[in-house]
């Protein structure tokens, strides 16, 4: 369960963003801009983040406000899973992935992310889960609402790694996982992806 201040700030920001997209009335625009500043103040106060950082995040959004999409690739060798170290999270480990890009299908985004972050070409086998980040106990509340899509993938071969935000890529035994970047992936999610690999007929998890 996310803190109420976060939910309120998100809703206020989303309403302001959508309003600024469609209004042509200068008085309404001023009201929506004030709403956006108020949302940033609430989020900065609740999170302890710098107000200018939050305002920068909000000012970078445009169009009708919708959840963001995070894609993750689950690649296994026997009972080991491919993880990458996150330089932005003190070297903690996660399944390769990130936000989907515009003009890419989700499966194309996860293939690109795995190649860039881990240095492996993969082929998507299955969309195993679509999780609402807020409903699964990830720490560190995020300023935006996020849907997390997990794809079980087959390893094709190595390629050149190009993402500077991730360090080493390595396969870890499922019973000896390293310290994970919990805002990005949780231990039970990794084990659940292995269940999907072992039982292809399992329906896609959601919510």
N, C-alpha and C positions, 0 to 999 in steps of 0.2 A: 504494500500500500504506500503510495507516494504521499508526502506531506501536503496538507491543504494549500499552503502558500504557493507551492509549485504548480498545482493544478489550476489555482485561480490565476496565477501569472501567465500560464500558458494560454488559458481561455481568453484572457484579456488581450494578450499579444495577438492571438489568432484573429479575434474580432477586429482589432485595429488594423492588422495587415490586410484582411479581406476588405474592410471598409475603405482603406486607402486605395485599394485596387480599383474599386468600382465607383467611388463618389466623384462627382464633378462640381460639387458645391464647396466653395472655399471655407465656409464656416464648419461644415461637417469634416473637412480635411483637418482643420485645426483641432477639432474634438478628437478625431482618431489619432492624431499625432500626440495629443496629451495622454490618451489612453495607453499608447505605446510606451511613453516615458514612465507612466505609473506602473505598467507591467514590469519594466526594467528595474524600477525602484524596489518593487516587491521581491523580484528574483534576486537582486543584489543583496537586499537585507536578509533574505532567508538563506542564501547560499554562502554569504560572506565574500562573494566575488566582487571585483571592482566594477563600479557602475558603468564606466566607459567601455569595459569589455562586453558587458551584457548589451549595452546600447549598440555596439558594433555588430554583434550577432543579429539583433533584431533588425537593424537598418539594412542588413544584407539580404533580408527576405523580401520577396515580392510575389504578387499573385495571390490567388485564393489559398489560404493556409490549409495544408493537409499533413498527415504524418510523414516522417522521413522513412526511407527503406534502407535497412542495413542487411547486407548479404554475407553469409559465412559458408566456407567450403569445408566439408568433412571428408578427409582423405585418410584411409587406413592401409596399413601393411600388417597382415595377420591381426594381432591384438594391440597394435600401436597406432597412434594418431599423429598426424602432421600438425605441428604448432609452430608459430613464429613469435619471437620476442618483440615486445612493443617498447620502442625507445621512449615514447611519451608516457609510459607507465612503469618506469624504473626497470625495464627489462623483463617484466612479467609476461606470461605466455598466453596466446590465444589462437583459436582457429583463424587462418588467414581470411581477410574480408574487410568490408568497409561499406560506406554509403554507395548505393547504386548511382550510376551516372545517367544523365539525360541522353535519350536516343539509344540506350542499350536495354535489351531485355534483361530481366533479373538473372537468368542463367548466363548470359553473356558477361554481365558485370562480375559474377562470382568467378568465372573462368579467368577474366582479366586480373581480378584482385589476387587470385592464387598465383598466377604467373608473376605479377609484379612483386608481391610480398614474400613469396616462398621460393620462386624459381622453379616451378613445376607447371607443365602443361597438363591440364585435366579435362575430362569429359564428364558432363553432368549426367548422373544416373537417375536422380530422384529429388524432387522437392519434398523434404522430410518434415519440415515444420515451419509455421508462420506464427511467431510469438509476439505478443504485445510486451515490450520491454518492461512496462510498469507492473505487470502482473506476475513477475517471476523472480523478484528478490534481488535484482542487480543493484549493487551499491552505487553511491554517487549519483543523485538525481540529475537528469539531463534537461537542459532548457527546452528541448523540443520533444514532442511525442514521437516514438520510434517503433516501427514494426521490424522484427528480426526474422529473416528468411534463411533457413538452414538447408543446404543442398548436399546430399551424399554424392561424391564424385569419384571417378576412377582415374588413377594416375596413368598418364600416357608417357611422359618422359621429362627430362630436365630442360630448363631454358634459362635465359639470363634474368636474374633478379634485378629490379629497377627501383623499388620503393625504398626511400631513405628513412621512412618512419618505422621500419621494422629492421631488426638485426638478424640474428641467426634463425634458420629454419631447421627443425629436427623432429624426428619421430620419437614419441615417448610411449612406453607401455601404459595401457589403460589403468593398471594397478599401481603405477608410480608416476602420476602426473606431477609436473612442476608447479610452482606458485603461479596461479592463473591471474590474468587481468580480468577480474570479476565484473567490471562494468561492461566488458565485451562478451564474455562467455563464462558459464557456470559449469562445475564438474558434472552435474547430472545431465546437462545438455549434451556434453561429449559422449557420455555413456548411452544416452538415448539415441544419438545418431548411430552408434554401433549396433544398437538393437534394430534400427531400420536397415542397416547394411545386412544383418543376419536374417532379417525377416522382411523381404521386399514387399510382401503383400500388406504390411501394416499401412493403414490409412495415414494421410498427412496430419500431423498434429496442428492444432490451431488455437489461438488465443492463449 
